[in-house]
Amino acid sequence: MRTILDRAKERHDIDPERLITNTAYGSGPMLGWLVDRGIKPYTPVLDKTGRTDGTWSRTDFEWDPENNQYICPEGEPLKQFRRNYSDPYRGPSGKSVAKYQALKHACQACSSKMKCCPKADARKITREEHENARQLARDIAKAKQYAVSMRLHKKVEMLFAHFKRILGLGRLRLRAPCGANDEFLLASTAQNLRILAKIFPAPQQTSKA
């Protein structure tokens, strides 16, 4: 996908405002690359942080960017570092995965410990390098335009599925780029004629009395 976008920019000066993709493109590095390029990702986030045991997941914790910390539902902060380091290599780097942890005595005395970290002494949360881009994709998914974009995306995917399943383009019969171009051109022509037949039906012939 990166190569396609680079070629579109280089050859046709096309730089899309938004990009609609499926969950396979919802990883942190991919979303971060799109956001850095100024493209809004209309993409389901590939997220495995949700919990299935009924305890609080990371989405239940509020991110505080000004203080570089999470706030738990009970109001306790989860910090990455609790003191300033004179050595810059020991402080926050802003790269890879950052780990945030609450104070042990605060979690032990918390009335909601069984909902948060029943098997651990204190709650820990990890934050990826591209978490801001992931959060942007989550916020976009809540907008009405996102549902419209997903319907448009589904229509395009259906055309490719029609190529493969109905028109038999799961495997090309002609070889070389010219042969592949001819085969796709014929298949696209047949697909467009099929669409036009639905839009403009044949006129009904009236029977003569």
C-alpha positions as CSV (number, residue, x, y, z in Angstrom):
1,M,0.0,0.0,0.0
2,R,2.8,2.4,0.7
3,T,4.3,1.8,-2.7
4,I,0.9,2.5,-4.4
5,L,0.5,5.8,-2.5
6,D,4.0,6.8,-3.4
7,R,3.4,6.0,-7.1
8,A,0.1,7.9,-7.1
9,K,1.8,10.9,-5.6
10,E,4.8,10.8,-7.9
11,R,3.0,10.0,-11.2
12,H,-0.4,11.7,-10.8
13,D,0.1,14.1,-7.9
14,I,-2.7,12.4,-6.0
15,D,-2.5,12.5,-2.2
16,P,-5.7,11.2,-0.7
17,E,-7.3,12.9,2.3
18,R,-8.6,9.6,3.7
19,L,-7.9,5.9,3.1
20,I,-10.4,3.1,3.6
21,T,-9.0,-0.3,4.4
22,N,-9.8,-3.4,6.3
23,T,-8.5,-4.6,9.7
24,A,-5.3,-6.1,8.2
25,Y,-4.0,-2.6,7.8
26,G,-5.0,-1.5,11.3
27,S,-1.6,-2.1,12.9
28,G,0.1,0.6,14.9
29,P,3.1,1.3,12.5
30,M,0.7,1.4,9.5
31,L,-1.7,3.8,11.1
32,G,1.2,5.9,12.3
33,W,2.7,6.1,8.8
34,L,-0.7,7.2,7.4
35,V,-1.2,9.9,10.1
36,D,2.3,11.3,9.6
37,R,1.6,11.6,5.9
38,G,-1.6,13.6,6.7
39,I,-4.0,10.8,5.6
40,K,-7.0,10.0,7.8
41,P,-7.2,6.2,8.5
42,Y,-10.7,4.9,8.0
43,T,-9.5,1.6,9.3
44,P,-10.6,-0.8,12.1
45,V,-7.8,-0.8,14.7
46,L,-6.0,-4.1,15.1
47,D,-6.3,-4.2,18.9
48,K,-5.7,-7.1,21.2
49,T,-5.7,-5.2,24.5
50,G,-9.3,-6.0,25.3
51,R,-10.0,-8.4,28.2
52,T,-12.5,-11.3,28.2
53,D,-12.4,-12.1,31.9
54,G,-14.6,-9.1,32.9
55,T,-11.7,-7.0,34.3
56,W,-11.0,-3.4,33.1
57,S,-9.2,-3.1,29.8
58,R,-6.9,-0.3,28.7
59,T,-9.8,1.6,27.1
60,D,-11.3,2.0,30.6
61,F,-8.3,4.1,31.6
62,E,-8.1,7.8,30.7
63,W,-4.9,8.9,28.9
64,D,-3.4,12.2,30.3
65,P,-0.9,13.4,27.6
66,E,0.2,16.5,29.5
67,N,1.5,14.4,32.5
68,N,2.4,11.3,30.5
69,Q,0.2,9.0,32.6
70,Y,-3.0,7.0,32.7
71,I,-5.8,7.6,35.1
72,C,-7.7,4.6,36.4
73,P,-11.5,4.7,36.9
74,E,-10.8,5.2,40.6
75,G,-8.7,8.3,40.0
76,E,-5.2,6.8,40.7
77,P,-2.4,7.6,38.2
78,L,-0.4,5.0,36.4
79,K,3.1,6.5,35.6
80,Q,5.9,5.3,33.5
81,F,8.6,7.0,35.7
82,R,8.0,8.5,39.1
83,R,11.2,10.7,39.3
84,N,13.3,12.7,36.9
85,Y,16.5,11.0,35.6
86,S,19.7,12.9,35.1
87,D,20.7,10.3,32.5
88,P,18.6,10.9,29.4
89,Y,18.9,7.2,28.3
90,R,16.9,6.1,31.4
91,G,14.0,8.5,30.8
92,P,11.1,8.2,28.5
93,S,12.2,7.7,24.9
94,G,8.8,7.9,23.1
95,K,9.6,4.9,21.0
96,S,8.6,1.2,21.1
97,V,6.4,0.1,24.0
98,A,6.1,2.2,27.2
99,K,4.9,0.6,30.5
100,Y,2.8,2.4,33.0
101,Q,2.2,1.1,36.5
102,A,0.2,2.2,39.5
103,L,1.6,2.2,43.1
104,K,1.4,-1.1,44.8
105,H,-0.1,0.2,48.1
106,A,-2.8,2.1,46.2
107,C,-3.9,-1.0,44.3
108,Q,-3.9,-3.1,47.4
109,A,-6.1,-0.7,49.3
110,C,-8.5,-0.1,46.3
111,S,-12.0,-1.4,46.6
112,S,-12.1,-2.2,42.8
113,K,-9.0,-4.3,42.8
114,M,-10.9,-7.4,41.8
115,K,-12.2,-5.6,38.7
116,C,-8.8,-4.3,37.8
117,C,-5.9,-6.6,38.7
118,P,-7.2,-9.5,40.8
119,K,-4.0,-11.6,40.2
120,A,-1.4,-8.9,40.3
121,D,-0.1,-6.6,43.1
122,A,-0.5,-3.5,41.0
123,R,-2.1,-2.7,37.6
124,K,0.2,-2.3,34.6
125,I,-0.6,-0.8,31.2
126,T,1.5,-0.8,28.0
127,R,1.3,2.0,25.4
128,E,2.6,1.6,21.9
129,E,4.7,4.1,20.0
130,H,1.8,4.8,17.6
131,E,-1.0,4.9,20.1
132,N,-2.0,8.4,19.1
133,A,-2.6,7.3,15.6
134,R,-4.5,4.3,16.8
135,Q,-6.7,6.5,19.0
136,L,-7.4,8.8,16.0
137,A,-8.6,5.8,14.0
138,R,-10.9,4.8,16.9
139,D,-12.3,8.4,17.1
140,I,-12.9,8.4,13.3
141,A,-14.8,5.0,13.6
142,K,-17.4,6.8,15.8
143,A,-18.3,9.4,13.1
144,K,-21.2,9.0,10.7
145,Q,-19.0,9.4,7.7
146,Y,-17.1,6.2,8.8
147,A,-20.2,4.1,8.2
148,V,-20.8,5.6,4.8
149,S,-17.1,5.0,3.9
150,M,-17.4,1.3,5.0
151,R,-20.4,0.8,2.7
152,L,-18.5,2.3,-0.2
153,H,-15.5,0.1,0.6
154,K,-17.8,-3.0,0.6
155,K,-19.0,-2.1,-2.9
156,V,-15.5,-2.1,-4.2
157,E,-14.6,-5.4,-2.5
158,M,-17.7,-6.9,-4.1
159,L,-16.4,-6.0,-7.5
160,F,-13.1,-7.8,-6.9
161,A,-15.0,-10.8,-5.5
162,H,-17.1,-10.8,-8.7
163,F,-13.9,-10.9,-10.8
164,K,-12.6,-13.9,-8.9
165,R,-15.7,-16.0,-8.3
166,I,-18.0,-15.3,-11.2
167,L,-15.7,-14.2,-14.0
168,G,-13.1,-16.8,-13.2
169,L,-10.1,-14.5,-12.6
170,G,-8.8,-16.4,-9.6
171,R,-6.0,-17.4,-12.0
172,L,-5.0,-15.7,-15.3
173,R,-4.9,-17.7,-18.5
174,L,-2.8,-15.2,-20.5
175,R,0.8,-14.5,-19.7
176,A,3.0,-11.4,-19.6
177,P,1.8,-7.9,-18.6
178,C,0.1,-7.4,-22.0
179,G,-1.8,-10.6,-21.7
180,A,-2.9,-9.8,-18.1
181,N,-3.9,-6.3,-19.2
182,D,-6.1,-7.7,-22.0
183,E,-7.7,-10.3,-19.7
184,F,-8.6,-7.7,-17.1
185,L,-9.8,-5.3,-19.7
186,L,-12.3,-7.9,-21.1
187,A,-13.4,-8.8,-17.6
188,S,-13.9,-5.2,-16.6
189,T,-15.9,-4.6,-19.8
190,A,-18.2,-7.5,-19.0
191,Q,-18.6,-6.3,-15.4
192,N,-19.5,-2.8,-16.5
193,L,-22.0,-4.1,-19.1
194,R,-23.6,-6.1,-16.4
195,I,-23.9,-3.0,-14.2
196,L,-25.3,-0.9,-17.0
197,A,-27.9,-3.6,-17.8
198,K,-29.2,-3.2,-14.2
199,I,-29.3,0.6,-14.4
200,F,-30.8,0.8,-17.9
201,P,-33.1,-2.2,-18.4
202,A,-34.1,-3.2,-21.9
203,P,-37.4,-1.6,-23.0
204,Q,-40.4,-3.8,-22.8
205,Q,-42.0,-4.7,-26.1
206,T,-45.7,-4.1,-26.3
207,S,-47.8,-6.8,-27.9
208,K,-49.7,-5.8,-31.0
209,A,-53.5,-6.1,-30.7
